[in-house]
Amino acid sequence: MSNSGKLVHYDDPGVEPPISNEEKLINDIISLIHRVQWHNFSMHRHGFRGTHVKTQGVVKGELTILPDLPDELAQGLCSPANQKLNGGRRDLVLRYANEPSFLQDDRTPGPRGCGLKIFGVTGDFLDPMGEKTQTQDMTFNNAPILELTDLPTTVEIFQIRERNFRTPEKISKEVKKRDDAELQMAPTQLPNHHFLGYTMYSQSAYRWGPYVAKYALFPTGKLQEELSKRNQISDHSDPEQHSMWLREYFQQHDATYDLRVQLCENLSEQPVEKCSKQWDEAKFPFKTVAQLVFPRGQDSFDSARRTFWEDKMKLNIWYGLRDHQPLGSVNRLRKRLYQESQKFRSELNNTEAVYVDSIDQIP
């Protein structure tokens, strides 16, 4: 039964309120991220992203859109047109990574993330290259909220991270002095276990056709659930444990996920601008729109595949369908930040980034 009558529309004035000094704040953050990238280059003589620096694995797979979705879910990527094309099946590629801006020891708890590129999508695209590549990009982290909250908070936190880049143990000492210390320290309390047991969240909001939504990847394999309980990282684990576990897993097992959507019904309880406010999953449940399978028998840490993604491939949440336009100031930041970060990385490494329009381009 359709639920569309009580859903918030993306053009509701309360979805994206004006933000004071937005352009200056975005410029400040880009400058900070460039300094972080330079710190990494000066230490490793290689240009990295501004965040999610440490690749843990890259895997290829397939997405299948569920048939007969209700109208409010059958939007964009999951529209009838995309469901009918090739039986709703799409190639995709996913990168697992640690979130921090430096090459973090895996024994240190913290946010984990993944980036996803889906191929063969049809519709009206946001980016001029969309019509050519026919791809939809998505990003996820293993926490439902983004503790950075908004642009002013993001500036303040990245100032702390940048000035303490070479002495990261000082970051937590500064953060703990803040009024929002509990919120900012929350990522250090995230479970540190096998990647394949994490639920991965979009954290920020996006259009879902005429509506507003967050989305997430829920692991569905029984073994994946077991790994989150039995494969816990300790002080005795290897500093590279995550990539080792992923590589071992994909040699022998498939990984499966549900792509689920959480639609916005009440902006006071489900704000778009305040990314640190969790949308209640019991009151506003996630609903499955597609299933993902990453088959066994692939090397998730293959050097050619890993370096192709790190040094050549473009991924940006603004590369995709207009029906999935990113919403809120944090996502408007990402539009420019991802472009500038990628450009600076290419300059440092003397590499040319490419728009990938086929999974066959990826080693």
VOPAGU-2260 file (C-alpha; in pm, 1 decimal, decimal comma):
REM VOPAGU-2260
SITE   aa  ch    i         X         Y         Z
SITE  MET   A    0       0,0       0,0       0,0
SITE  SER   A    1     135,1     343,4     -94,0
SITE  ASN   A    2     253,5     573,5     184,9
SITE  SER   A    3     327,7     873,0     -38,5
SITE  GLY   A    4      53,7    1099,0     101,7
SITE  LYS   A    5     243,3    1187,8     420,5
SITE  LEU   A    6     596,7    1202,3     280,7
SITE  VAL   A    7     806,5    1519,8     280,4
SITE  HIS   A    8     888,2    1652,9     -67,7
SITE  TYR   A    9    1242,5    1761,1    -148,8
SITE  ASP   A   10    1132,7    2114,3    -246,6
SITE  ASP   A   11     970,6    2180,0      91,9
SITE  PRO   A   12    1132,6    2505,1     220,9
SITE  GLY   A   13    1224,8    2331,7     547,0
SITE  VAL   A   14    1441,7    2072,6     374,0
SITE  GLU   A   15    1727,1    2306,0     276,8
SITE  PRO   A   16    1714,2    2630,5     478,2
SITE  PRO   A   17    1965,8    2903,9     386,0
SITE  ILE   A   18    2304,3    2875,6     561,5
SITE  SER   A   19    2490,5    3187,4     672,6
SITE  ASN   A   20    2837,7    3231,3     517,8
SITE  GLU   A   21    2805,8    2901,4     333,0
SITE  GLU   A   22    3049,4    2981,2      50,6
SITE  LYS   A   23    3319,8    3102,5     291,6
SITE  LEU   A   24    3278,9    2797,9     514,6
SITE  ILE   A   25    3307,8    2565,2     215,0
SITE  ASN   A   26    3620,1    2747,4      95,9
SITE  ASP   A   27    3771,0    2718,0     445,7
SITE  ILE   A   28    3706,3    2343,4     454,5
SITE  ILE   A   29    3854,8    2288,7     108,1
SITE  SER   A   30    4166,8    2477,9     216,2
SITE  LEU   A   31    4196,6    2263,4     529,6
SITE  ILE   A   32    4154,9    1941,9     329,6
SITE  HIS   A   33    4424,2    2051,0      84,1
SITE  ARG   A   34    4661,1    2104,1     378,3
SITE  VAL   A   35    4574,3    1758,0     507,7
SITE  GLN   A   36    4647,3    1613,4     162,6
SITE  TRP   A   37    4980,5    1796,2     160,9
SITE  HIS   A   38    5068,6    1654,1     504,0
SITE  ASN   A   39    5012,6    1305,0     364,8
SITE  PHE   A   40    5216,7    1380,1      55,6
SITE  SER   A   41    5506,8    1516,8     257,8
SITE  MET   A   42    5510,0    1194,4     463,2
SITE  HIS   A   43    5444,5     935,3     190,7
SITE  ARG   A   44    5528,4    1112,7    -138,0
SITE  HIS   A   45    5185,3    1018,6    -267,9
SITE  GLY   A   46    4864,7    1214,6    -298,8
SITE  PHE   A   47    4562,5    1073,3    -115,2
SITE  ARG   A   48    4199,7    1170,2     -72,8
SITE  GLY   A   49    4109,0    1415,3     200,9
SITE  THR   A   50    3930,5    1141,6     399,7
SITE  HIS   A   51    3880,0     765,2     366,0
SITE  VAL   A   52    4247,6     738,6     279,9
SITE  LYS   A   53    4319,8     374,1     358,2
SITE  THR   A   54    4176,8     129,5     103,9
SITE  GLN   A   55    4081,7    -205,3     257,0
SITE  GLY   A   56    3941,4    -370,8     -53,1
SITE  VAL   A   57    3769,8    -318,6    -388,8
SITE  VAL   A   58    3512,6    -570,5    -514,7
SITE  LYS   A   59    3286,0    -606,1    -816,5
SITE  GLY   A   60    2928,6    -727,0    -797,8
SITE  GLU   A   61    2571,4    -697,9    -919,3
SITE  LEU   A   62    2265,3    -506,8    -799,0
SITE  THR   A   63    1912,6    -633,4    -865,0
SITE  ILE   A   64    1619,1    -394,5    -827,3
SITE  LEU   A   65    1318,9    -554,6    -660,8
SITE  PRO   A   66    1008,4    -586,5    -881,0
SITE  ASP   A   67     667,1    -437,0    -802,9
SITE  LEU   A   68     788,6    -166,6    -566,4
SITE  PRO   A   69     524,6      80,6    -440,9
SITE  ASP   A   70     531,6     423,3    -604,6
SITE  GLU   A   71     722,3     597,6    -324,7
SITE  LEU   A   72    1007,5     344,8    -353,5
SITE  ALA   A   73    1003,9     298,3    -733,0
SITE  GLN   A   74    1203,2     615,9    -797,2
SITE  GLY   A   75    1527,0     704,4    -975,3
SITE  LEU   A   76    1759,4     408,3    -969,7
SITE  CYS   A   77    1461,2     188,5    -882,3
SITE  SER   A   78    1212,7     342,3   -1126,4
SITE  PRO   A   79    1006,7     116,7   -1356,4
SITE  ALA   A   80    1235,2     215,2   -1646,9
SITE  ASN   A   81    1544,2      98,5   -1459,3
SITE  GLN   A   82    1366,2    -210,9   -1328,9
SITE  LYS   A   83    1268,7    -320,1   -1679,5
SITE  LEU   A   84    1614,0    -259,1   -1827,8
SITE  ASN   A   85    1814,3    -583,9   -1817,4
SITE  GLY   A   86    1570,2    -730,9   -1567,2
SITE  GLY   A   87    1667,7    -471,1   -1306,9
SITE  ARG   A   88    2026,1    -601,1   -1286,5
SITE  ARG   A   89    2325,8    -363,7   -1279,1
SITE  ASP   A   90    2700,1    -408,6   -1250,8
SITE  LEU   A   91    2862,5    -227,2    -961,7
SITE  VAL   A   92    3194,2    -182,2    -783,2
SITE  LEU   A   93    3254,6    -102,6    -417,1
SITE  ARG   A   94    3557,4      18,7    -220,2
SITE  TYR   A   95    3593,3     -44,9     154,7
SITE  ALA   A   96    3807,3     205,7     348,0
SITE  ASN   A   97    3895,4     345,3     689,7
SITE  GLU   A   98    3748,3     695,2     726,1
SITE  PRO   A   99    4038,4     900,0     873,3
SITE  SER   A  100    4260,0    1131,4     669,5
SITE  PHE   A  101    4573,4     930,5     747,0
SITE  LEU   A  102    4683,1     568,2     705,5
SITE  GLN   A  103    4526,5     445,1    1025,9
SITE  ASP   A  104    4639,1     130,5    1206,0
SITE  ASP   A  105    4343,5    -112,2    1185,8
SITE  ARG   A  106    4370,5    -182,4    1557,6
SITE  THR   A  107    4247,8     171,6    1626,7
SITE  PRO   A  108    3865,6     191,6    1647,1
SITE  GLY   A  109    3701,5     448,2    1423,7
SITE  PRO   A  110    3460,4     504,7    1137,0
SITE  ARG   A  111    3469,1     268,3     838,8
SITE  GLY   A  112    3315,3     350,4     505,6
SITE  CYS   A  113    3253,2     242,1     149,8
SITE  GLY   A  114    3199,2     403,8    -188,1
SITE  LEU   A  115    2974,6     252,1    -453,6
SITE  LYS   A  116    2947,3     305,6    -829,3
SITE  ILE   A  117    2649,0     152,3   -1012,7
SITE  PHE   A  118    2662,7     113,9   -1393,4
SITE  GLY   A  119    2399,0     116,6   -1666,5
SITE  VAL   A  120    2154,3     355,0   -1497,5
SITE  THR   A  121    1901,3     544,1   -1707,9
SITE  GLY   A  122    1728,0     875,9   -1639,7
SITE  ASP   A  123    1792,8    1250,9   -1606,1
SITE  PHE   A  124    2143,7    1312,5   -1467,8
SITE  LEU   A  125    2279,8    1592,4   -1247,8
SITE  ASP   A  126    2626,9    1600,6   -1401,6
SITE  PRO   A  127    2691,6    1669,6   -1771,8
SITE  MET   A  128    2899,4    1353,3   -1790,5
SITE  GLY   A  129    2612,5    1150,9   -1651,5
SITE  GLU   A  130    2454,2    1100,3   -1988,4
SITE  LYS   A  131    2781,5     950,7   -2109,5
SITE  THR   A  132    2877,2     732,1   -1813,1
SITE  GLN   A  133    2521,4     627,2   -1706,5
SITE  THR   A  134    2640,9     574,1   -1349,3
SITE  GLN   A  135    2512,2     642,1    -996,5
SITE  ASP   A  136    2762,3     705,5    -714,3
SITE  MET   A  137    2683,3     651,1    -345,7
SITE  THR   A  138    2886,1     671,1     -23,3
SITE  PHE   A  139    2830,2     512,5     317,7
SITE  ASN   A  140    2973,7     497,0     671,4
SITE  ASN   A  141    2916,9     248,8     950,8
SITE  ALA   A  142    2732,6     500,0    1172,6
SITE  PRO   A  143    2380,9     635,2    1103,4
SITE  ILE   A  144    2481,1     991,9    1194,8
SITE  LEU   A  145    2754,7    1232,6    1089,5
SITE  GLU   A  146    2899,7    1380,3    1407,2
SITE  LEU   A  147    3031,0    1686,3    1218,1
SITE  THR   A  148    2667,4    1806,0    1217,2
SITE  ASP   A  149    2701,4    2116,2     995,6
SITE  LEU   A  150    2951,3    2339,5     813,4
SITE  PRO   A  151    3073,5    2548,5    1113,0
SITE  THR   A  152    3137,0    2232,0    1316,2
SITE  THR   A  153    3316,3    2073,9    1020,7
SITE  VAL   A  154    3552,8    2371,1     998,8
SITE  GLU   A  155    3631,6    2355,7    1370,1
SITE  ILE   A  156    3696,4    1981,1    1374,3
SITE  PHE   A  157    3915,5    1984,7    1064,6
SITE  GLN   A  158    4117,5    2271,5    1209,6
SITE  ILE   A  159    4194,1    2044,8    1504,8
SITE  ARG   A  160    4274,8    1748,7    1279,6
SITE  GLU   A  161    4496,0    1949,9    1045,6
SITE  ARG   A  162    4711,6    2119,7    1308,0
SITE  ASN   A  163    4761,6    1788,0    1489,4
SITE  PHE   A  164    4809,2    1575,3    1177,8
SITE  ARG   A  165    5158,6    1460,5    1277,3
SITE  THR   A  166    5061,1    1415,1    1641,5
SITE  PRO   A  167    4716,8    1250,2    1612,5
SITE  GLU   A  168    4716,1    1154,3    1980,4
SITE  LYS   A  169    4655,2    1524,3    2054,7
SITE  ILE   A  170    4333,9    1535,6    1850,9
SITE  SER   A  171    4118,9    1363,5    2111,9
SITE  LYS   A  172    4262,0    1584,1    2388,4
SITE  GLU   A  173    4143,9    1896,6    2206,4
SITE  VAL   A  174    3810,2    1749,6    2104,7
SITE  LYS   A  175    3733,0    1645,7    2462,2
SITE  LYS   A  176    3741,5    2012,8    2564,7
SITE  ARG   A  177    3448,8    2096,5    2334,4
SITE  ASP   A  178    3089,4    2134,0    2451,1
SITE  ASP   A  179    2990,3    1862,3    2202,8
SITE  ALA   A  180    3277,4    1634,3    2305,5
SITE  GLU   A  181    3056,5    1329,7    2359,4
SITE  LEU   A  182    2915,2    1357,5    2008,5
SITE  GLN   A  183    3254,3    1422,0    1845,1
SITE  MET   A  184    3416,0    1128,8    2028,5
SITE  ALA   A  185    3133,4     889,8    1935,0
SITE  PRO   A  186    3320,5     747,0    1630,8
SITE  THR   A  187    3595,6     615,7    1860,0
SITE  GLN   A  188    3330,8     397,4    2027,9
SITE  LEU   A  189    3221,3     224,8    1707,5
SITE  PRO   A  190    3275,8    -153,2    1699,8
SITE  ASN   A  191    3600,6    -262,6    1536,0
SITE  HIS   A  192    3515,5    -592,8    1371,7
SITE  HIS   A  193    3505,3    -752,1    1026,5
SITE  PHE   A  194    3393,3    -503,8     757,1
SITE  LEU   A  195    3134,7    -742,3     616,8
SITE  GLY   A  196    2932,1    -729,4     936,8
SITE  TYR   A  197    2879,3    -352,0     926,2
SITE  THR   A  198    2554,8    -185,4     827,4
SITE  MET   A  199    2660,3     109,1     611,3
SITE  TYR   A  200    2457,7     432,8     619,1
SITE  SER   A  201    2439,6     732,7     384,2
SITE  GLN   A  202    2430,4     958,9     695,8
SITE  SER   A  203    2311,3    1260,3     494,4
SITE  ALA   A  204    1985,0    1292,3     299,3
SITE  TYR   A  205    1909,9    1271,6     -72,7
SITE  ARG   A  206    1618,4    1306,7    -309,4
SITE  TRP   A  207    1433,2     985,2    -370,1
SITE  GLY   A  208    1229,9    1099,3    -668,3
SITE  PRO   A  209    1001,7    1377,5    -535,2
SITE  TYR   A  210    1069,3    1267,5    -176,3
SITE  VAL   A  211    1353,7    1287,3      78,3
SITE  ALA   A  212    1541,2     983,1     203,1
SITE  LYS   A  213    1847,8     835,4     361,6
SITE  TYR   A  214    1966,9     493,8     248,9
SITE  ALA   A  215    2179,9     212,0     381,8
SITE  LEU   A  216    2342,8    -120,4     297,8
SITE  PHE   A  217    2231,2    -397,0     534,1
SITE  PRO   A  218    2441,3    -717,1     527,2
SITE  THR   A  219    2216,9   -1018,6     474,1
SITE  GLY   A  220    2453,3   -1316,5     464,5
SITE  LYS   A  221    2445,1   -1544,6     769,3
SITE  LEU   A  222    2823,6   -1570,1     769,5
SITE  GLN   A  223    2853,3   -1190,7     757,1
SITE  GLU   A  224    2641,3   -1166,1    1070,6
SITE  GLU   A  225    2859,6   -1424,0    1243,3
SITE  LEU   A  226    3178,6   -1238,8    1145,6
SITE  SER   A  227    3067,6    -925,8    1329,2
SITE  LYS   A  228    3055,1   -1130,8    1649,0
SITE  ARG   A  229    3356,6   -1358,1    1616,6
SITE  ASN   A  230    3605,2   -1144,8    1420,1
SITE  GLN   A  231    3681,7    -865,8    1663,9
SITE  ILE   A  232    4002,7    -666,2    1629,9
SITE  SER   A  233    4220,8    -645,0    1940,2
SITE  ASP   A  234    4559,7    -502,5    2033,8
SITE  HIS   A  235    4707,8    -836,3    1922,0
SITE  SER   A  236    4561,1    -814,2    1569,6
SITE  ASP   A  237    4763,9    -719,7    1263,8
SITE  PRO   A  238    4782,6    -346,2    1179,1
SITE  GLU   A  239    4649,8    -444,2     833,8
SITE  GLN   A  240    4384,3    -683,6     965,4
SITE  HIS   A  241    4086,3    -546,5     773,2
SITE  SER   A  242    4235,2    -586,8     425,6
SITE  MET   A  243    4367,1    -931,4     520,2
SITE  TRP   A  244    4023,9   -1046,6     638,9
SITE  LEU   A  245    3846,6    -908,5     331,6
SITE  ARG   A  246    4095,7   -1070,0      96,0
SITE  GLU   A  247    4057,4   -1406,4     267,8
SITE  TYR   A  248    3676,6   -1380,5     272,7
SITE  PHE   A  249    3626,4   -1301,6     -95,3
SITE  GLN   A  250    3848,1   -1588,1    -202,1
SITE  GLN   A  251    3589,2   -1830,2     -61,3
SITE  HIS   A  252    3254,6   -1657,0       0,0
SITE  ASP   A  253    2992,6   -1429,3    -155,8
SITE  ALA   A  254    2888,9   -1111,1      26,6
SITE  THR   A  255    2526,4    -996,3       9,2
SITE  TYR   A  256    2346,2    -677,1     109,1
SITE  ASP   A  257    2003,2    -516,2      92,3
SITE  LEU   A  258    1989,2    -156,8     -29,5
SITE  ARG   A  259    1722,0      -3,0     191,1
SITE  VAL   A  260    1560,1     341,3     190,3
SITE  GLN   A  261    1435,7     543,6     488,4
SITE  LEU   A  262    1183,8     802,6     370,4
SITE  CYS   A  263    1132,1    1135,5     545,7
SITE  GLU   A  264     787,8    1192,2     694,6
SITE  ASN   A  265     850,5    1461,5     957,7
SITE  LEU   A  266    1124,3    1725,3     930,2
SITE  SER   A  267    1119,3    1804,7    1302,1
SITE  GLU   A  268    1210,6    1443,7    1377,1
SITE  GLN   A  269    1404,0    1380,6    1055,5
SITE  PRO   A  270    1597,5    1699,2     981,0
SITE  VAL   A  271    1807,7    1718,1     666,3
SITE  GLU   A  272    2043,0    1995,5     774,7
SITE  LYS   A  273    2139,0    1846,9    1113,7
SITE  CYS   A  274    2325,7    1531,4    1014,1
SITE  SER   A  275    2401,0    1441,4    1377,3
SITE  LYS   A  276    2031,6    1376,6    1443,7
SITE  GLN   A  277    1946,1    1010,0    1385,8
SITE  TRP   A  278    1621,5     927,2    1211,4
SITE  ASP   A  279    1438,4     678,4    1433,7
SITE  GLU   A  280    1451,4     342,9    1253,3
SITE  ALA   A  281    1163,5     198,7    1453,8
SITE  LYS   A  282     929,3     487,4    1376,1
SITE  PHE   A  283    1058,1     545,2    1021,6
SITE  PRO   A  284    1177,6     201,5     906,8
SITE  PHE   A  285    1415,1     126,0     622,8
SITE  LYS   A  286    1255,3     -54,2     328,7
SITE  THR   A  287    1438,0    -278,6      81,8
SITE  VAL   A  288    1453,2    -164,5    -280,8
SITE  ALA   A  289    1738,9    -373,5    -421,6
SITE  GLN   A  290    1975,3    -658,5    -343,2
SITE  LEU   A  291    2353,1    -664,0    -394,1
SITE  VAL   A  292    2578,6    -965,7    -446,6
SITE  PHE   A  293    2958,7    -958,2    -453,5
SITE  PRO   A  294    3071,8   -1302,9    -569,7
SITE  ARG   A  295    3355,3   -1510,0    -432,2
SITE  GLY   A  296    3671,5   -1580,0    -625,9
SITE  GLN   A  297    3798,9   -1222,5    -662,4
SITE  ASP   A  298    4108,2   -1063,4    -510,1
SITE  SER   A  299    3974,3    -768,3    -311,6
SITE  PHE   A  300    4325,1    -626,4    -263,5
SITE  ASP   A  301    4452,0    -671,0    -617,3
SITE  SER   A  302    4716,6    -401,8    -674,4
SITE  ALA   A  303    4597,6    -301,5   -1022,3
SITE  ARG   A  304    4235,8    -267,8    -909,5
SITE  ARG   A  305    4323,4     -85,3    -586,8
SITE  THR   A  306    4551,4     172,4    -750,4
SITE  PHE   A  307    4306,0     227,4   -1037,2
SITE  TRP   A  308    4041,9     332,9    -785,8
SITE  GLU   A  309    4282,7     533,6    -570,8
SITE  ASP   A  310    4461,1     724,3    -847,0
SITE  LYS   A  311    4234,2     732,3   -1151,8
SITE  MET   A  312    3868,2     676,7   -1075,0
SITE  LYS   A  313    3628,5     961,3    -996,3
SITE  LEU   A  314    3360,9     906,6    -731,5
SITE  ASN   A  315    3127,0    1185,9    -625,6
SITE  ILE   A  316    2776,0    1169,2    -480,6
SITE  TRP   A  317    2682,6    1442,4    -732,7
SITE  TYR   A  318    2757,6    1203,1   -1020,1
SITE  GLY   A  319    2418,7    1043,1   -1063,0
SITE  LEU   A  320    2050,0    1090,2   -1124,1
SITE  ARG   A  321    1863,5    1412,0   -1053,7
SITE  ASP   A  322    1612,5    1195,2    -866,0
SITE  HIS   A  323    1891,6    1127,7    -611,8
SITE  GLN   A  324    2024,0    1482,0    -579,5
SITE  PRO   A  325    2221,3    1523,1    -253,9
SITE  LEU   A  326    2046,1    1752,4      -4,4
SITE  GLY   A  327    2171,9    1986,2     267,8
SITE  SER   A  328    2479,1    2201,7     314,8
SITE  VAL   A  329    2704,6    1907,4     400,8
SITE  ASN   A  330    2627,1    1756,3      61,4
SITE  ARG   A  331    2671,5    2088,6    -116,6
SITE  LEU   A  332    3014,8    2097,6      46,8
SITE  ARG   A  333    3090,0    1751,1     -86,3
SITE  LYS   A  334    3013,9    1856,2    -441,4
SITE  ARG   A  335    3304,3    2100,7    -451,1
SITE  LEU   A  336    3523,7    1927,4    -195,9
SITE  TYR   A  337    3532,5    1595,0    -382,1
SITE  GLN   A  338    3611,7    1773,1    -708,5
SITE  GLU   A  339    3890,5    1982,4    -555,4
SITE  SER   A  340    4033,6    1691,4    -357,9
SITE  GLN   A  341    4045,7    1472,9    -669,3
SITE  LYS   A  342    4204,3    1750,2    -874,6
SITE  PHE   A  343    4477,3    1812,9    -615,6
SITE  ARG   A  344    4542,3    1439,3    -581,1
SITE  SER   A  345    4586,4    1405,6    -957,3
SITE  GLU   A  346    4828,3    1697,4    -961,9
SITE  LEU   A  347    5039,8    1549,7    -683,6
SITE  ASN   A  348    5055,8    1207,0    -849,9
SITE  ASN   A  349    5074,5    1332,1   -1210,6
SITE  THR   A  350    4783,9    1107,0   -1303,5
SITE  GLU   A  351    4474,2    1173,4   -1510,0
SITE  ALA   A  352    4143,1    1086,7   -1348,3
SITE  VAL   A  353    3888,0     920,5   -1572,5
SITE  TYR   A  354    3511,3     892,9   -1590,9
SITE  VAL   A  355    3440,9     520,0   -1576,9
SITE  ASP   A  356    3137,3     410,3   -1778,4
SITE  SER   A  357    3188,5      33,1   -1771,8
SITE  ILE   A  358    3291,1    -213,7   -1506,2
SITE  ASP   A  359    3527,0    -364,4   -1764,5
SITE  GLN   A  360    3747,0     -53,1   -1736,2
SITE  ILE   A  361    3827,7    -154,9   -1378,4
SITE  PRO   A  362    4101,9    -422,9   -1345,6
